[in-house]
Amino acid sequence: MNEPQSTKITAQITGEPREIERLTRGSEGGRWKSTHRGNSLAAYPTACPVRGRAGQKPTAEMQQGAVLRLPLHDRKHLVSAEIEKLMDAAKGSRNAARDRCLLLLMFRHGLRVSEACGLRLSQVDTESRVLHVARLKQGLSTTHPLRGDELRAIKAWLAARAKMQPEGDAFFLSERRGPLSRKTAWLMIRTYGERAGLPVEAHPHMLRHACGFALADQGADTRLIQDYLGHRNIQHTVRYTATNPARFERLWR
């Protein structure tokens, strides 16, 4: 009897969440540092065994060790190196300070596009070096530490923002001095992805997924990532740690 093609992954989580500060200790010299090969693509399912269509046996060529790679458009995340390319693509643009700050905060704090566009000045505390994240979709709102490179990006944007003399308290602004729209953020990220030559069509939610995978690469446990991203249901978090080999490194010692 053929075994089912899909298996059910069951994750048993034990222990209490540790301090969120631990998540960002891997940052060195303004770059996100991963303890597992720099957020390697090896942690993600980029390939799968070749199977025939339903009711059709694989051909001889398919059986000779052939591997069918998932189409690039099926990948729903970016890796750390691609985030850096996005940041570099934003240099010299008309809204470089704003866009680089937006990209960095969305990645480091796993912000949804609506959460990023909805940020208020009161949520960004540069004196205390914290970001008050208000999660949507009934998520758990938390307070995250801000790292040195984030503070520099924030201050550079705040200086440019002050010159616009806006009336509202929206943190990210459009060129018309109103709150930045989700549509503008989507278009901006897609444009920078094309400019950077990324192999996928970049969109905002890829940065949130990139955050989850990067934290898993650092060895953060599932429960801690769940708190950091504000997931109510831990099943939404397991995707980041289930396929990551870093969680097995302490075994057989």
Helices and strands as residue ranges (DSSP letters): G 20-24, E 27-28, E 31-32, G 41-43, E 47-49, H 60-63, E 67-69, G 72-74, H 80-90, H 96-108, H 113-117, G 121-123, E 124-125, E 130-133, E 142-145, H 148-164, H 182-196, H 205-217, H 222-229, G 234-236, H 238-242, G 245-248
